[in-house]
Amino acid sequence: MSVVEANPFAPPEPGRVLPPPERRVRAPRRPPRPVPPRLPRPTMPEAASVAYTAMLLVAALAGWALLQLFVLGGLSQTRAQQVLHAELRQQLAAETAPTGGSITPGDPVALLVIPTLGVRQVVVEGTASGDLTAGPGHRRDTALPGQAGVSLVYGRSAAYGAPFRSVALLRAGDGLQVTTGQGEFVYRVDGVRRAGDPLPAALDAGAARITLVTSEGDGPLASITPVRTVYVDAMLVGEAATGPGGRPAGVPDAEKALAADRSVLPQLALCLQGLLLAVAATAVALRRLPGRAVWPVAAGIVVALAWASTDAAAQLLPNLL
Amino acid sequence: MTAFSPRRLAALVVAVGTVLLTGVVTAAPAGAADPVDYRQTKTLTREHVATDGTTTTVDSREVTVQVDRTQSLRGRERIHVSWSGARPSAGRSADPYGFNGMNQEYPVVILQCRGVDDASAPEAEQVRPETCWTSTYLQRYAAGVVSAGVWRHDRYASDEDRADQETLPGWPAECGLLPGSVFAQHLLPFEAASGTVYPSCSNTTIAPESAIDAALPPADIAAFTNLDGTGDVQFEMRTSTENESLGCSSEVPCTLVVIPIMGLSCLDADPACLQTGDFAPGSSNLSDVGVDDAVSPRFWWSESNWRNRFSVPLDFALPPDACDVLDSRAPVGMYGSELLNQASLQWAPAYCLRADRFKFQHNRMPESSALRLLGTGDAVAAFVSDAARSSTVDLAYAPTAVTGFGVAFVADLPDNAGELTQLRMTPRLLAKLLTQSYPATNDVRAHEGLENNPLALNTDPEFLELNPGLSTVAAEAKATILSLSEASDVMTAVTGYLAADPEAMAFLGGEPDPWGMRVNPSYQDIDVPREDWPMLDTYVRESTRECEQLIRSPYLGLVAAPVNSLRKISEAVLDAWPNVQTQCTRSTTTDPWKFGRIARQNYGVRFMLGLVSLGDAERYGLRTAELRTAGTGPGATFVAPSVATMSTAVAQATQTAPGKPFTFDRTSLDPTGYPGTMVVSTAARVSGLDAADAGHVAQFIRTATTEGQISGPGNGQLPDGFVPIASTGPTAALYAAAQQAASTIEAQKGPAVAPPTTPATVPLGAATGSLAVRPPAPRSGGVPVGGTPQTVDGLPAPASADVEAAGPSGTTVAQESGAGGTAVKATLGLALAGVLGAPLLRSLATRRRAS
């Protein structure tokens, strides 16, 4: 059975005449409907007005902070991961990915994939609050993932994309895949460890374990108000790699679990000053210029400064949040 | 030549007679004040033979030579050679070393030669002029118009030596032929240890080590004898490590040849040979004009001079790499203080050459780094002087050596009057040098705060008052003291010495000294004591030099240019080669400029200071300054380092608790004790150390504090510059503490819990970098049952829960922090309150108004 396809190039069939294009005619403009005069808004007494404005302002600021921590932070973390992933890919291809020695905090060191949870994150070096905003962080005084010994990887459970939100749901036997400059390593989860649980068995010579560390809370707001650490241990399947040495022997307090990074305070002060200046300048400009001229310029600046300020302030919160 | 002529026969008879008469060696009288290894007296004469066969004795001297050390010598070690009864020298040159010392009259030539001076030894092992090292070929090769060839008239020389050498068979083709009727030549080839013969008649026929820009300055010397016939010199030894061609080592015996030049004994009435010198005894020859050949050191090899030699047999120690060569076991590395370097050099063979001991290896590094290696388990023991500031493990400290730091100096007196032998330093002078408060050049007077300071140390009235008689010409090298760039307990001790002195502290605080000199503002109020001395000055000099305009480098930092080891400082002082890096250099005119080290200082105008260890100072024969301990002005007390003054000081060292290091309270030291004294302790963990390693450390401490404290140059003995630790006397407390610490370390039952049987060392130090897997830190009660220890170091105990801890009995401890939750809840609350409250408030406010 054959199908005859219509020839698109065939001349139009006789008798089929295209109608002339219709001219669009605008309907005559209707006279504007008279707007009923707005009732004058009842004015508040001055004290109440001030309180009202203040409350709105506080609500806006607090709302912004929450928005940033839990929504916008996630966006920026996703972006950071993309950049880190590209960088790590390039380093793996060029065989320049770090294998030991002193690694600059914030540099990517490994790609961590947890298939059962759908987690695919680039692990950065360092566990200070600021490092963990980009992704899970490798604690600097422990062995690198894939190398013999114990590696600690910290990750946030609530804010900034919450990469380790669900690692506590891992079950024994689940697999973890880690890719570093020394190859691909597969770990099997031994279990989740909370306060009071027995510590894992002693490591044999040459064996390697990775311990994922995050935090969890309790109560109705458990998912956004974590209070204590939780550990997930996973043993390396196969042979561990060795590194060139020269690793740091200790880390500052700000890089320990649930620690805050107070070194950010000067930066925070500067950001807040900038924000104050920008707001003041906007207010002054609004008195002289129409709002539609001021806001397009001011909004970007104010939002950027508010963003930076919140990012800095977030580093004063525990790093596993 | 022809048959014996009667004249020659007569000369021979006279020669034999003279040898019999004058070559009498008298035994050295024992019991001299200083310990000497060699002492001999000989009668030396200069006797000419006249044409009629009669002899004329021109000069006869009874010369005594003594040498302080001849046993177990090491590379670049300087030994003290002194003599008396020699003919006073004349025409003293500014630099007596190598060829520069040739234009002097009647000096004492001192050379290092391979071989023994023993007629019964095989000829190849005998010392001959051919095996003596000279730093230039001009000291071996003679050429001149026939009439000036004084060696051709030496009555003791062989016919061959007196002959027209180039006509003899065997004249090397590399050496040119001069018309024999006009010029005479004499060759003295150098025979290297390898058997190679270097004709040594030109720059291209010499041994490689004698090149003009050789790494080491010349050691061979034509030393000056004073008007009273005495003289002394520090002679630097060269082993096969420094001079392979000469090749002296523990296996190849060598000889120090000391030849007091008496002048050639002449065969005939040749006027050149009969000369007795142009210069008056004791005079200088600073313009380096030529001298009378017959009495110059240039013909030291001519038989008249050579036969007058004193041959001092030399014995060399094992080379520094002996243990690496002779012992194939893996070394047990101990890390830390450089103060111990000379001791560990002598101690190492006493361990590695014995099967019942281990292979001891001392690796120098800053003490704080060594202590950190103890924490990570990469080192079994550390040599330190101060306690660890913070340590994650418990350590025991065993006093192992008493030594210290010194301010080494080399300084020449003006007008060729020899070397300065005594220098006095105050803490404030040290502070001035370290803080770069001397501007060094007039350009730097533009530096704020240095406008009225003296240019250099030797123009500072405070220094001149203490050390009169030195040249007052300022120079860059005189404005600084070469010091350490690295962190070190030595710097802690030096700055502690400053901190204990009110004058120095007032100066550092900004008060001017009585002459108006002020501290460099960059260093004002610097914290002392401190472990390292930073380079803080940033002043860049305005200079017309192109390189300084292109490379903007802080000038006073280039002048100070500290180095990273005390050994380098010692060698710089030994060579009188300051490390001032202000020389502009570039390889070609198209290359970029860079800063390089200035040239070695010339003899006669040397002046340099360096911070050294006392062990190094003794080995290299460096002079060390007397340091002020008490008082000010003329009544001040200055103390030089010696066993007595260091013993006085060490008696005041105290321990804060048993097992802790001995340290000094420098503000209350005895004024007669040397303030640079330091105690070096061996630190090791008291728990968690592998049993074998713990045993090695304990054995080391016990051996080092017993047989290692016997002073001497031999293997396993204590070198000079150290005070022996004994079970009695001022060091008794140190001895007792060391034995106790050895037991604590051996037992490994310190406060921390250790596994009862330590399994084979887990090589995780190598596997994971510095993160070794360790025995567990003490945790809530848990003692792991067997198994491999596994705590990551560097973590405080409470935090170790999240790392790893012991086996089955340990439990996880979660870290808690409500800060995050509280902050989030509070923010949420505020947001809700605002969002809900504001409209409520508004409606309330407007309603009230409407009603």
HADDOCK unambig.tbl for C-alpha pairs under 7 A between the chains (distance, minus, plus):
assign (segid A and resid 42 and name CA) (segid B and resid 846 and name CA) 6.01 0.50 0.50
assign (segid A and resid 43 and name CA) (segid B and resid 846 and name CA) 6.63 0.50 0.50
assign (segid A and resid 44 and name CA) (segid B and resid 845 and name CA) 5.81 0.50 0.50
assign (segid A and resid 44 and name CA) (segid B and resid 846 and name CA) 5.65 0.50 0.50
assign (segid A and resid 48 and name CA) (segid B and resid 845 and name CA) 6.68 0.50 0.50
assign (segid A and resid 52 and name CA) (segid B and resid 838 and name CA) 5.16 0.50 0.50
assign (segid A and resid 52 and name CA) (segid B and resid 841 and name CA) 6.50 0.50 0.50
assign (segid A and resid 52 and name CA) (segid B and resid 842 and name CA) 6.70 0.50 0.50
assign (segid A and resid 55 and name CA) (segid B and resid 834 and name CA) 4.62 0.50 0.50
assign (segid A and resid 55 and name CA) (segid B and resid 838 and name CA) 5.82 0.50 0.50
assign (segid A and resid 56 and name CA) (segid B and resid 834 and name CA) 5.31 0.50 0.50
assign (segid A and resid 56 and name CA) (segid B and resid 835 and name CA) 6.45 0.50 0.50
assign (segid A and resid 56 and name CA) (segid B and resid 838 and name CA) 6.07 0.50 0.50
assign (segid A and resid 58 and name CA) (segid B and resid 830 and name CA) 6.78 0.50 0.50
assign (segid A and resid 58 and name CA) (segid B and resid 831 and name CA) 6.70 0.50 0.50
assign (segid A and resid 58 and name CA) (segid B and resid 834 and name CA) 6.25 0.50 0.50
assign (segid A and resid 59 and name CA) (segid B and resid 830 and name CA) 6.02 0.50 0.50
assign (segid A and resid 59 and name CA) (segid B and resid 831 and name CA) 3.98 0.50 0.50
assign (segid A and resid 59 and name CA) (segid B and resid 832 and name CA) 6.78 0.50 0.50
assign (segid A and resid 59 and name CA) (segid B and resid 834 and name CA) 4.38 0.50 0.50
assign (segid A and resid 59 and name CA) (segid B and resid 835 and name CA) 5.77 0.50 0.50
assign (segid A and resid 60 and name CA) (segid B and resid 831 and name CA) 6.84 0.50 0.50
assign (segid A and resid 62 and name CA) (segid B and resid 827 and name CA) 5.28 0.50 0.50
assign (segid A and resid 62 and name CA) (segid B and resid 828 and name CA) 6.76 0.50 0.50
assign (segid A and resid 62 and name CA) (segid B and resid 830 and name CA) 6.29 0.50 0.50
assign (segid A and resid 62 and name CA) (segid B and resid 831 and name CA) 5.02 0.50 0.50
assign (segid A and resid 63 and name CA) (segid B and resid 831 and name CA) 5.40 0.50 0.50
assign (segid A and resid 142 and name CA) (segid B and resid 771 and name CA) 6.83 0.50 0.50
assign (segid A and resid 143 and name CA) (segid B and resid 768 and name CA) 5.68 0.50 0.50
assign (segid A and resid 143 and name CA) (segid B and resid 771 and name CA) 6.95 0.50 0.50
assign (segid A and resid 147 and name CA) (segid B and resid 768 and name CA) 6.38 0.50 0.50
assign (segid A and resid 148 and name CA) (segid B and resid 767 and name CA) 6.27 0.50 0.50
assign (segid A and resid 148 and name CA) (segid B and resid 768 and name CA) 6.12 0.50 0.50
assign (segid A and resid 149 and name CA) (segid B and resid 768 and name CA) 6.85 0.50 0.50
assign (segid A and resid 194 and name CA) (segid B and resid 812 and name CA) 6.44 0.50 0.50
assign (segid A and resid 194 and name CA) (segid B and resid 814 and name CA) 6.41 0.50 0.50
assign (segid A and resid 195 and name CA) (segid B and resid 812 and name CA) 5.05 0.50 0.50
assign (segid A and resid 195 and name CA) (segid B and resid 813 and name CA) 4.79 0.50 0.50
assign (segid A and resid 195 and name CA) (segid B and resid 814 and name CA) 4.83 0.50 0.50
assign (segid A and resid 196 and name CA) (segid B and resid 811 and name CA) 5.30 0.50 0.50
assign (segid A and resid 196 and name CA) (segid B and resid 812 and name CA) 5.16 0.50 0.50
assign (segid A and resid 196 and name CA) (segid B and resid 813 and name CA) 6.25 0.50 0.50
assign (segid A and resid 197 and name CA) (segid B and resid 811 and name CA) 5.36 0.50 0.50
assign (segid A and resid 197 and name CA) (segid B and resid 812 and name CA) 5.31 0.50 0.50
assign (segid A and resid 198 and name CA) (segid B and resid 808 and name CA) 6.29 0.50 0.50
assign (segid A and resid 198 and name CA) (segid B and resid 809 and name CA) 6.98 0.50 0.50
assign (segid A and resid 198 and name CA) (segid B and resid 810 and name CA) 5.82 0.50 0.50
assign (segid A and resid 198 and name CA) (segid B and resid 811 and name CA) 4.19 0.50 0.50
assign (segid A and resid 198 and name CA) (segid B and resid 812 and name CA) 5.88 0.50 0.50
assign (segid A and resid 199 and name CA) (segid B and resid 805 and name CA) 6.64 0.50 0.50
assign (segid A and resid 199 and name CA) (segid B and resid 807 and name CA) 6.54 0.50 0.50
assign (segid A and resid 199 and name CA) (segid B and resid 808 and name CA) 6.46 0.50 0.50
assign (segid A and resid 199 and name CA) (segid B and resid 810 and name CA) 5.50 0.50 0.50
assign (segid A and resid 199 and name CA) (segid B and resid 811 and name CA) 5.02 0.50 0.50
assign (segid A and resid 199 and name CA) (segid B and resid 812 and name CA) 5.54 0.50 0.50
assign (segid A and resid 200 and name CA) (segid B and resid 807 and name CA) 6.74 0.50 0.50
assign (segid A and resid 201 and name CA) (segid B and resid 807 and name CA) 5.17 0.50 0.50
assign (segid A and resid 201 and name CA) (segid B and resid 808 and name CA) 6.45 0.50 0.50
assign (segid A and resid 202 and name CA) (segid B and resid 787 and name CA) 6.06 0.50 0.50
assign (segid A and resid 202 and name CA) (segid B and resid 788 and name CA) 6.01 0.50 0.50
assign (segid A and resid 202 and name CA) (segid B and resid 790 and name CA) 6.57 0.50 0.50
assign (segid A and resid 202 and name CA) (segid B and resid 806 and name CA) 6.79 0.50 0.50
assign (segid A and resid 202 and name CA) (segid B and resid 807 and name CA) 5.58 0.50 0.50
assign (segid A and resid 203 and name CA) (segid B and resid 788 and name CA) 6.32 0.50 0.50
assign (segid A and resid 203 and name CA) (segid B and resid 790 and name CA) 6.65 0.50 0.50
assign (segid A and resid 204 and name CA) (segid B and resid 788 and name CA) 6.06 0.50 0.50
assign (segid A and resid 205 and name CA) (segid B and resid 762 and name CA) 5.78 0.50 0.50
assign (segid A and resid 225 and name CA) (segid B and resid 820 and name CA) 6.39 0.50 0.50
assign (segid A and resid 225 and name CA) (segid B and resid 821 and name CA) 3.83 0.50 0.50
assign (segid A and resid 225 and name CA) (segid B and resid 824 and name CA) 6.50 0.50 0.50
assign (segid A and resid 226 and name CA) (segid B and resid 820 and name CA) 6.93 0.50 0.50
assign (segid A and resid 226 and name CA) (segid B and resid 821 and name CA) 5.72 0.50 0.50
assign (segid A and resid 227 and name CA) (segid B and resid 816 and name CA) 5.46 0.50 0.50
assign (segid A and resid 227 and name CA) (segid B and resid 817 and name CA) 5.12 0.50 0.50
assign (segid A and resid 227 and name CA) (segid B and resid 818 and name CA) 4.97 0.50 0.50
assign (segid A and resid 227 and name CA) (segid B and resid 821 and name CA) 6.27 0.50 0.50
assign (segid A and resid 228 and name CA) (segid B and resid 814 and name CA) 6.07 0.50 0.50
assign (segid A and resid 228 and name CA) (segid B and resid 815 and name CA) 5.43 0.50 0.50
assign (segid A and resid 228 and name CA) (segid B and resid 816 and name CA) 4.16 0.50 0.50
assign (segid A and resid 228 and name CA) (segid B and resid 817 and name CA) 6.19 0.50 0.50
assign (segid A and resid 229 and name CA) (segid B and resid 814 and name CA) 5.21 0.50 0.50
assign (segid A and resid 229 and name CA) (segid B and resid 815 and name CA) 5.36 0.50 0.50
assign (segid A and resid 229 and name CA) (segid B and resid 816 and name CA) 6.52 0.50 0.50
assign (segid A and resid 230 and name CA) (segid B and resid 814 and name CA) 6.69 0.50 0.50
assign (segid A and resid 242 and name CA) (segid B and resid 767 and name CA) 4.54 0.50 0.50
assign (segid A and resid 242 and name CA) (segid B and resid 768 and name CA) 5.88 0.50 0.50
assign (segid A and resid 243 and name CA) (segid B and resid 767 and name CA) 5.87 0.50 0.50
assign (segid A and resid 243 and name CA) (segid B and resid 768 and name CA) 5.35 0.50 0.50
assign (segid A and resid 243 and name CA) (segid B and resid 769 and name CA) 6.05 0.50 0.50
assign (segid A and resid 244 and name CA) (segid B and resid 769 and name CA) 5.79 0.50 0.50
assign (segid A and resid 245 and name CA) (segid B and resid 766 and name CA) 6.74 0.50 0.50
assign (segid A and resid 245 and name CA) (segid B and resid 768 and name CA) 5.80 0.50 0.50
assign (segid A and resid 245 and name CA) (segid B and resid 769 and name CA) 2.73 0.50 0.50
assign (segid A and resid 245 and name CA) (segid B and resid 770 and name CA) 5.49 0.50 0.50
assign (segid A and resid 246 and name CA) (segid B and resid 769 and name CA) 5.28 0.50 0.50
assign (segid A and resid 246 and name CA) (segid B and resid 770 and name CA) 5.68 0.50 0.50
assign (segid A and resid 247 and name CA) (segid B and resid 769 and name CA) 5.57 0.50 0.50
assign (segid A and resid 247 and name CA) (segid B and resid 770 and name CA) 5.50 0.50 0.50
assign (segid A and resid 249 and name CA) (segid B and resid 376 and name CA) 6.94 0.50 0.50
assign (segid A and resid 249 and name CA) (segid B and resid 770 and name CA) 6.79 0.50 0.50
assign (segid A and resid 249 and name CA) (segid B and resid 771 and name CA) 6.79 0.50 0.50
assign (segid A and resid 249 and name CA) (segid B and resid 793 and name CA) 6.90 0.50 0.50
assign (segid A and resid 249 and name CA) (segid B and resid 794 and name CA) 5.58 0.50 0.50
assign (segid A and resid 250 and name CA) (segid B and resid 794 and name CA) 4.76 0.50 0.50
assign (segid A and resid 250 and name CA) (segid B and resid 795 and name CA) 6.55 0.50 0.50
assign (segid A and resid 258 and name CA) (segid B and resid 817 and name CA) 6.35 0.50 0.50
assign (segid A and resid 317 and name CA) (segid B and resid 819 and name CA) 6.71 0.50 0.50
assign (segid A and resid 317 and name CA) (segid B and resid 820 and name CA) 5.31 0.50 0.50
assign (segid A and resid 318 and name CA) (segid B and resid 819 and name CA) 6.89 0.50 0.50
assign (segid A and resid 318 and name CA) (segid B and resid 820 and name CA) 5.62 0.50 0.50
assign (segid A and resid 321 and name CA) (segid B and resid 820 and name CA) 6.38 0.50 0.50
